[in-house]
Amino acid sequence: MRLDFAKSAQSSIGIEWELGLVDADTGELRNVSDDILAQLKLPSDEPYQIVGEFMLNTLELVTGVCNTVDEGLDQLASAGRHILELIDTDDMALFSQGTHPFAFGLDERISSGQRYQKLLDKTQYWAYQMLIYGVHAHIGLDHVAKAMPAVNYLIQYYPHMLALSASSPYWGGYDTGYASQRTLIFQQLPTTGLPFQFHQWSEYEHVVGDLFNVGVVDDVTEVRWDIRPVPRFGTVEQRVCDGVATLQQVGAITALTQCLVHEAVGGDADAVREIDILPPWFVQENKWRAARYGLEADIIIDTAGTQLPVTQHLDQTLNRLEPIAAELKCARELSWVEDMIRSDTSAARQRAQTQSTFGHRVSQEKLAALVLDSAAETGQSLRTWR
């Protein structure tokens, strides 16, 4: 199967930020995204979009193609303010953590969109478990030969990005013992989870062709791997991260992704080096460790099985990426990764606030306070940007 890969400006970016709609008093989800979108009137010249998602309790902010992380954050701030203007009078707020901590999936409503109804029909009960929120970063590639090396390189940093963003320790009112319950939930569907790794684009085309032939997917966009090439945009997309509460955190994650891709494949396509492919058992273990332990994880950093604390390897990585960040004009945003390390994960801070441990049922009152505190962070971040 032939998949044409669009040519993008090298290391350009696009950002997608999923936000839950919650009641500003109770923290409960509100299934009103269709109503909000019907009222929304964006200026026609704005490069960003505000779109619905699988569940009607969710909106997604989507930037246009941006040259810098700063430009993308400006667009997200403008888009978020448009929503806040509409929902403030309806006693609602915007929320972004990896999961909603106490909602029950079967109580939620699914979008009537054809592609979403098809997914619901296929996956049934598991579709209703998608009470999850994430941040996605697209990085532009100017040649198809860079796509597989970029995917393979980002996979080596999967646990770093997940550990930084881990914000979903609760599920259905219980402490799961994990830093990122979202990660484990979102690997249950047939075309989600860790990607396969390939040296050549033709190998990826062959696998997608097989998925078409046996009826797993009808379109390449239905291959929803955590890290994937996106042929129609000419990008590599990082979908690893839990939802985060602030524009600063979105910027940190995006800058880290952009710098890593540029480090691996930023030069001439003919000079792209071969990227080591970590054994799949290492990749799987790294994902699990980051989901379980967050920034306390020890991770496997190479094919030899060398292990380091994720925070130590992040420090080394940030130092190495400083010249690249200066070149890409995202040094400020990359420095925010250090702030995320120092403040520990959102999951750890939530546990400290509720004083919960694994298996502990947390009162809805306490979990609602977590939702509303996070929503307040998001609202403040959007309103005070610039």
Secondary structure as GFF3:
##gff-version 3
##sequence-region A 1 386
A	DSSP	beta_strand	13	23	.	.	.	ID=ss1
A	DSSP	alpha_helix	33	39	.	.	.	ID=ss2
A	DSSP	beta_strand	49	52	.	.	.	ID=ss3
A	DSSP	beta_strand	58	62	.	.	.	ID=ss4
A	DSSP	alpha_helix	69	87	.	.	.	ID=ss5
A	DSSP	three_ten_helix	88	90	.	.	.	ID=ss6
A	DSSP	beta_strand	92	95	.	.	.	ID=ss7
A	DSSP	three_ten_helix	105	107	.	.	.	ID=ss8
A	DSSP	alpha_helix	114	123	.	.	.	ID=ss9
A	DSSP	three_ten_helix	124	129	.	.	.	ID=ss10
A	DSSP	beta_strand	134	140	.	.	.	ID=ss11
A	DSSP	three_ten_helix	144	146	.	.	.	ID=ss12
A	DSSP	alpha_helix	147	156	.	.	.	ID=ss13
A	DSSP	alpha_helix	158	165	.	.	.	ID=ss14
A	DSSP	beta_strand	170	171	.	.	.	ID=ss15
A	DSSP	beta_strand	174	175	.	.	.	ID=ss16
A	DSSP	alpha_helix	181	185	.	.	.	ID=ss17
A	DSSP	beta_strand	192	193	.	.	.	ID=ss18
A	DSSP	alpha_helix	201	213	.	.	.	ID=ss19
A	DSSP	three_ten_helix	220	222	.	.	.	ID=ss20
A	DSSP	beta_strand	224	225	.	.	.	ID=ss21
A	DSSP	beta_strand	227	230	.	.	.	ID=ss22
A	DSSP	beta_strand	235	242	.	.	.	ID=ss23
A	DSSP	alpha_helix	247	265	.	.	.	ID=ss24
A	DSSP	three_ten_helix	269	271	.	.	.	ID=ss25
A	DSSP	alpha_helix	280	293	.	.	.	ID=ss26
A	DSSP	three_ten_helix	294	296	.	.	.	ID=ss27
A	DSSP	beta_strand	298	300	.	.	.	ID=ss28
A	DSSP	beta_strand	307	309	.	.	.	ID=ss29
A	DSSP	alpha_helix	310	328	.	.	.	ID=ss30
A	DSSP	alpha_helix	331	342	.	.	.	ID=ss31
A	DSSP	alpha_helix	346	354	.	.	.	ID=ss32
A	DSSP	alpha_helix	364	384	.	.	.	ID=ss33
###
